[in-house]
């Protein structure tokens, strides 16, 4: 059997070790140790409550727990997520699910520019309860509302933090016809509120460290250069020699960036039969220099209506911080009746460069609507997510490189857990699934799914795990994400 071993929130062994029985434990391919449930052991000294009162139980929230076997080997690890005390027909529950000690509000408001009829997406700053964070760690909440103002959003943020910054002990009054009370020493079914006639029943719900990756939202400002402002104006491409070459300057700040994609908002006029080509060029003293990367799109991918079009470079290029140019031109001859158009912003809102026609600044001044996207390997991005948001973890061990690249920019709309799951879902470039598990020392291990030939576990006709010799293995033998051989009459 497994036994619970408690630690303080600083991961030092807790001198307070309540006698609780491991009622259930589960493991998942995604994350490893998933959930567990502890209950008061009626046979332990102190009776059904084991001397654990409400204050003591609440003090265990977010305390690390390991479930160890008779030899002291840990089989499950995580922390206390919820506590529940039942006494007769009433119960009191406290949990971390509703707790939020860092809050901000995202809201929509009317646009500031008269030509912008879409609503603006705005957000408040984070509001923190630092005292709570020092005890439990950071647990963020993003509240989304529509049709609001800055003052209303700030008020909602303050109220949400005041109500939810601390775990609350919430009582529940049971209905007599929904309660099953049984004799001392036995428990009722879990779908009804249970009580033990000799005293209070205590339940602790545990969650693996994997679940705490959902506590924080992941934001990554690097990896994206763009101008999306919908100002007035459009620009012909290849209608004459005067617009044969369109350039847009841009600036990369921060770290070097591997670039493999770029977008333009474009359309066509007439029926051109060639390709539209986009290239990234170096900067030569304030003017476009040598071509560094290129991508093309066929005329068949454009329509008379403006739309965003993605150019994928045949050879991605790593750009160092500095100035660069986009060069847009067609592959065929110019034609006044059959050519392409680019959407521009004649407010010239982009501060990192200017639009040029051939070698001269465009008149009137403008900026193209464009987006340049960097690429980073998905497994590398998992490591970045853990480093930024894995507050209870020591880091990520990347045992396999995915070979799959995607833009690392993140606005902060998804939690760290959601981001990691999305990267894992893509697998690797060879089509092999990727898995991740939190191992005992709280490192996130990322690895390729094992091949069937690696199977060393067996499942007998009794449905239990066994080794090759047929010896039954403990129920907590590591099995999630591993292959097993089914024994049975079918061979």
C-alpha positions in Angstrom: 0.0 0.0 0.0 1.0 3.6 -0.5 1.5 6.0 2.4 1.3 9.9 2.2 4.4 11.8 3.2 3.8 15.6 3.6 6.3 18.5 3.1 6.1 22.1 3.9 5.6 24.6 1.0 9.3 25.2 0.9 9.7 21.4 0.1 11.3 20.5 3.5 9.8 17.6 5.3 6.7 18.6 7.4 6.9 17.6 11.0 3.1 17.3 11.0 2.2 14.0 9.3 -1.6 13.3 9.7 -2.6 9.6 9.4 -4.5 9.5 6.2 -5.3 6.6 3.9 -4.6 6.7 0.2 -8.1 6.0 -1.3 -7.2 6.5 -5.0 -4.3 7.7 -7.2 -4.0 8.2 -10.9 -1.4 8.9 -13.5 -1.6 10.3 -17.0 0.4 10.2 -20.2 0.3 14.0 -20.2 2.1 15.1 -17.0 2.6 11.9 -15.1 1.1 11.9 -11.6 -2.4 13.3 -12.1 -4.6 13.2 -9.1 -5.0 11.4 -5.7 -7.4 11.3 -2.8 -6.6 10.8 0.9 -9.2 10.1 3.6 -9.0 9.8 7.3 -8.1 6.3 8.4 -10.7 5.2 11.0 -8.2 2.7 12.3 -5.5 5.3 12.9 -4.8 6.8 16.4 -7.3 9.6 17.0 -10.2 7.9 15.2 -11.8 8.9 11.9 -10.7 12.5 12.1 -7.1 11.6 13.0 -7.0 14.8 15.1 -7.1 16.9 11.9 -9.2 20.0 12.4 -10.3 22.5 9.8 -7.4 25.0 10.4 -4.9 22.2 10.2 -6.4 20.9 7.0 -6.5 24.3 5.3 -2.8 24.8 6.3 -2.0 21.8 4.1 -3.2 23.5 0.9 -0.4 23.6 -1.7 1.9 21.6 0.6 3.9 19.0 -1.4 2.9 15.4 -1.0 4.6 12.1 -2.0 2.9 8.8 -2.0 5.5 6.2 -1.1 5.4 2.4 -0.9 6.6 0.2 1.9 10.2 0.5 0.9 10.0 4.3 0.9 10.1 4.6 -2.9 7.9 7.5 -4.2 5.3 6.5 -6.7 3.2 9.7 -6.9 4.1 13.4 -6.3 2.1 16.6 -6.3 0.5 18.9 -3.8 -2.7 19.3 -1.8 -5.3 21.0 -3.9 -8.5 20.8 -1.8 -9.6 19.7 1.7 -13.0 18.7 2.8 -14.3 18.0 6.3 -17.7 16.3 6.7 -19.5 16.2 10.0 -23.0 14.6 9.9 -25.1 16.4 7.4 -22.8 19.4 6.8 -19.4 19.8 5.1 -16.8 22.5 4.8 -14.5 22.6 1.7 -11.5 24.7 0.9 -9.6 24.5 -2.4 -7.2 26.3 -4.6 -9.3 26.1 -7.8 -11.1 29.3 -7.2 -8.1 31.1 -5.7 -6.5 33.9 -7.8 -3.9 36.1 -6.3 -3.0 37.9 -9.6 -5.8 39.3 -11.7 -6.2 41.4 -14.8 -9.2 42.3 -17.0 -9.3 42.2 -20.8 -12.1 44.3 -22.3 -13.4 45.9 -25.4 -14.1 49.6 -25.9 -15.0 52.0 -28.7 -12.2 52.8 -31.2 -10.2 56.0 -30.9 -9.8 56.5 -34.7 -12.8 57.5 -36.7 -11.9 55.2 -39.5 -11.5 52.1 -37.3 -15.0 50.6 -36.8 -13.8 47.5 -35.0 -13.7 47.6 -31.3 -10.3 47.8 -29.5 -9.0 45.0 -27.4 -7.6 46.5 -24.2 -6.4 45.2 -20.8 -5.6 46.4 -17.4 -2.2 45.8 -15.6 -1.9 42.9 -13.3 -3.1 43.4 -9.7 -1.2 41.3 -7.2 -1.7 40.0 -3.6 2.0 39.6 -2.7 1.3 38.1 0.7 -0.7 35.3 -0.7 1.8 34.7 -3.5 4.6 34.3 -1.0 2.6 31.4 0.6 1.0 29.6 -2.3 2.8 30.8 -5.4 1.4 32.9 -8.2 -2.1 31.9 -9.5 -3.4 34.2 -12.3 -6.8 34.9 -13.5 -7.7 36.8 -16.7 -11.3 38.2 -16.7 -12.8 38.9 -20.1 -15.7 41.4 -20.5 -17.2 43.4 -23.4 -18.3 46.9 -23.8 -16.4 48.2 -20.8 -14.3 51.2 -19.7 -11.0 51.5 -18.0 -12.5 52.5 -14.7 -15.1 49.6 -14.7 -12.4 47.1 -15.7 -10.2 48.3 -12.8 -13.1 48.0 -10.4 -13.9 44.5 -11.5 -10.2 43.5 -11.2 -10.0 44.9 -7.6 -13.2 43.1 -6.5 -12.1 39.8 -8.0 -8.8 39.9 -6.2 -10.4 40.8 -2.9 -12.9 37.9 -3.2 -10.6 35.2 -4.4 -7.0 36.0 -3.3 -7.2 33.6 -0.4 -8.6 30.0 -0.2 -12.0 30.1 1.4 -13.6 27.5 3.6 -17.0 27.2 2.1 -19.7 25.3 4.0 -22.4 23.2 2.4 -25.6 22.1 4.0 -26.6 18.6 2.9 -30.1 17.4 2.1 -31.2 14.6 4.4 -32.5 12.5 1.5 -29.2 12.8 -0.3 -27.0 11.7 2.7 -26.0 8.1 3.4 -24.8 7.6 6.9 -23.4 4.2 7.8 -22.1 2.4 10.8 -18.7 3.3 12.3 -15.7 2.0 10.3 -17.3 1.9 6.8 -17.9 4.6 4.2 -20.9 5.4 2.0 -20.7 5.7 -1.8 -19.0 8.8 -3.2 -22.0 10.0 -5.1 -23.7 11.0 -1.8 -22.4 13.0 1.1 -21.0 10.4 3.6 -20.6 10.6 7.3 -19.0 8.4 9.9 -21.0 8.1 13.1 -17.9 8.3 15.3 -16.7 11.7 14.2 -15.6 13.9 11.3 -14.6 12.5 8.0 -11.6 14.3 6.3 -10.8 14.1 2.6 -7.7 15.6 1.0 -7.6 16.0 -2.8 -4.2 16.0 -4.4 -3.1 17.2 -7.9 0.2 16.5 -9.7 2.6 19.3 -10.3 1.7 19.2 -14.0 -1.6 20.9 -13.1 0.1 24.0 -11.7 1.3 24.9 -15.2 -2.3 26.2 -15.6 -1.8 28.7 -12.9 0.0 31.2 -15.1 -0.5 32.6 -18.6 2.4 32.5 -21.0 3.4 35.6 -22.8 6.4 35.9 -25.2 6.8 39.3 -26.9 9.6 38.3 -29.2 9.3 36.5 -32.6 6.8 38.8 -34.4 7.3 42.0 -36.3 4.1 43.5 -37.8 2.1 46.5 -38.9 -1.6 45.7 -38.8 -3.0 49.3 -38.7 -5.7 49.6 -41.2 -5.0 53.1 -42.5 -6.2 54.5 -45.8 -4.5 53.7 -49.1 -3.3 50.9 -51.4 -0.3 50.3 -53.6 0.0 48.8 -57.1 2.7 46.2 -57.7 3.9 45.7 -61.3 1.4 47.9 -63.0 4.2 50.0 -64.5 8.0 50.4 -64.2 7.3 53.1 -61.5 5.9 50.4 -59.1 7.9 47.4 -60.3 9.7 47.1 -56.9 8.0 47.9 -53.6 10.1 48.0 -50.4 9.2 48.2 -46.7 11.8 48.8 -44.1 11.5 47.0 -40.7 13.6 46.7 -37.5 14.4 43.7 -35.4 15.2 44.4 -31.7 16.1 42.1 -28.9 17.5 38.7 -29.8 18.3 37.1 -33.1 15.3 35.6 -34.9 14.9 32.6 -37.2 12.4 33.8 -39.8 10.5 31.4 -42.0 7.1 33.2 -42.7 5.9 36.6 -43.8 2.3 37.9 -44.6 1.1 40.7 -46.8 -2.4 42.0 -47.2 -2.8 41.8 -51.0 -5.2 41.4 -53.9 -5.1 41.3 -57.7 -6.4 43.4 -60.6 -7.4 41.7 -63.9 -5.9 38.3 -64.5 -2.1 38.2 -64.0 -0.6 34.8 -64.8 2.7 35.1 -62.9 3.9 34.9 -59.3 4.1 37.6 -56.6 7.5 37.3 -54.8 8.5 38.5 -51.4 12.1 38.7 -50.3 13.9 39.8 -47.1 16.9 42.0 -47.9 19.7 43.3 -45.8 20.2 47.1 -45.2 23.0 48.8 -47.1 23.4 52.2 -45.6 19.7 52.9 -45.3 18.8 51.3 -48.6 17.8 47.7 -49.6 20.8 45.4 -50.0 21.3 41.7 -50.8 18.4 39.3 -50.7 18.6 36.9 -47.7 15.4 34.8 -48.1 12.5 34.6 -50.6 9.1 33.1 -51.0 6.5 33.2 -53.9 2.8 32.8 -54.3 1.0 32.0 -57.5 -1.6 34.3 -59.0 -4.2 31.6 -58.4 -4.0 32.2 -54.6 -5.2 35.8 -54.9 -8.6 37.3 -55.6 -9.9 40.9 -56.2 -10.7 41.2 -52.5 -7.9 42.1 -50.1 -6.9 39.2 -47.8 -3.9 38.2 -45.8 -1.5 35.9 -47.7 1.4 33.9 -46.2 4.8 33.6 -47.9 6.9 30.7 -46.7 10.6 31.0 -47.3 12.4 28.2 -49.2 15.3 28.6 -46.8 14.6 30.2 -43.4 17.0 32.9 -42.4 18.4 33.9 -39.0 18.3 37.7 -38.6 20.5 39.5 -36.1 19.1 42.6 -34.4 19.1 45.5 -36.9 17.4 47.0 -40.0 16.1 45.1 -42.9 13.8 45.4 -45.9 10.9 43.5 -47.4 11.1 43.5 -51.3 7.9 42.8 -53.2 7.8 42.3 -56.9 6.2 40.2 -59.6 7.9 37.4 -61.6 6.5 38.5 -64.9 6.3 41.7 -67.0 4.5 44.8 -65.8 0.9 45.4 -67.0 -1.5 48.2 -66.4 -4.5 45.8 -66.7 -3.2 42.7 -64.9 -1.2 43.3 -61.7 -1.3 43.0 -57.9 -2.2 45.4 -55.1 -0.9 45.8 -51.6 -2.8 47.4 -48.7 -0.9 50.3 -47.1 -1.4 52.6 -44.1 -1.0 56.2 -45.3 -0.9 57.3 -41.6 2.6 55.7 -41.7 2.0 54.2 -38.2 4.9 51.8 -38.2 8.0 53.4 -36.5 10.5 50.8 -37.7 10.8 51.7 -41.4 9.3 53.3 -44.4 7.7 52.2 -47.7 9.6 52.9 -51.0 8.7 52.6 -54.6 11.9 51.5 -56.4 14.6 53.7 -54.8 12.4 56.6 -53.7 10.2 57.1 -50.6 6.5 56.6 -51.4 4.5 59.8 -51.9 2.4 60.2 -49.8 4.4 58.4 -47.1 3.0 55.0 -46.0 3.7 51.7 -44.5 2.7 48.3 -45.8 0.4 46.1 -43.8 2.8 43.1 -43.1 3.7 40.5 -40.5 7.0 38.7 -40.2 7.0 35.6 -38.1 10.0 33.9 -36.4 10.3 30.2 -36.0 11.5 28.2 -33.0 11.4 24.4 -32.4 8.3 23.4 -30.4 10.4 21.4 -27.9 12.6 24.4 -27.3 9.5 26.5 -26.8 8.3 24.0 -24.2 11.5 24.6 -22.3 10.9 28.4 -22.5 7.4 28.0 -21.2 8.5 25.9 -18.2 11.3 28.4 -17.4 8.8 31.3 -17.5 5.8 29.7 -15.8 6.9 26.5 -14.0 7.2 28.1 -10.7 7.3 24.8 -8.7 9.5 23.0 -11.3 13.3 22.9 -11.7 13.2 23.1 -15.5 12.6 20.9 -18.6 14.6 18.0 -19.8 14.2 17.8 -23.5 15.2 14.2 -24.5 14.0 14.7 -28.1 14.0 17.6 -30.5 10.8 17.9 -32.5 12.1 19.3 -35.7 8.8 21.2 -35.9 9.0 25.0 -36.0 6.4 27.6 -35.2 6.2 31.2 -34.3 7.3 31.7 -30.6 5.3 35.0 -30.2 2.5 34.7 -27.6 0.2 37.5 -26.5 -0.6 35.8 -23.2 -4.1 34.5 -24.1 -3.4 30.9 -23.1 -2.0 29.2 -19.9 1.4 27.6 -19.9 -0.3 24.2 -19.7 -2.4 24.9 -22.8 0.7 26.1 -24.7 2.7 22.9 -23.8 -0.2 20.6 -24.8 -0.5 22.4 -28.2 3.2 21.8 -28.9 3.1 18.2 -27.8 0.1 17.6 -30.0 2.2 18.3 -33.1 4.6 15.4 -32.3 7.9 15.5 -34.2 8.8 15.9 -37.8 9.0 12.1 -38.2 5.3 11.7 -37.2 6.1 10.3 -33.7 4.0 11.5 -30.8 5.7 13.5 -28.0 4.8 13.1 -24.3 5.8 14.9 -21.2 5.8 13.9 -17.5 6.8 15.6 -14.3 9.4 13.3 -12.7 10.0 13.1 -8.9 12.6 15.9 -8.8 10.1 18.2 -10.4 11.7 18.4 -13.8 9.4 18.2 -16.9 10.7 15.4 -19.0 9.8 15.6 -22.8 10.3 12.4 -24.7 9.2 10.5 -27.8 6.5 7.9 -27.5 8.3 4.6 -27.0 8.1 2.0 -29.7 5.9 -1.2 -29.1 9.0 -3.3 -29.1 10.1 -1.7 -25.8 7.1 -3.3 -23.9 8.1 -5.0 -20.7 4.7 -4.8 -19.0 2.0 -7.4 -19.3 -1.7 -7.3 -18.6 -3.1 -10.6 -17.5 -6.6 -12.0 -18.0 -7.4 -10.7 -14.5 -6.7 -7.1 -15.8 -3.7 -6.7 -13.5 -0.2 -5.6 -14.4 2.5 -8.3 -14.4 6.1 -8.8 -15.5 7.3 -11.2 -18.2 7.4 -14.1 -15.6 3.7 -13.5 -14.7 4.4 -11.9 -11.3 1.8 -9.4 -10.4 3.1 -5.8 -10.1 1.9 -3.1 -7.7 -1.0 -1.0 -9.1 1.3 2.1 -9.0 3.9 0.6 -11.3 4.8 3.3 -13.9 2.5 2.5 -16.8 1.0 5.6 -18.3 2.6 6.3 -21.7 4.3 2.8 -21.9 3.4 -0.2 -24.0 2.0 -3.4 -22.4 1.4 -6.8 -23.9 -2.1 -8.2 -23.4 -2.1 -11.9 -22.4 -5.2 -13.9 -23.4 -6.7 -16.7 -25.4 -6.3 -14.9 -28.7 -2.5 -15.3 -28.7 
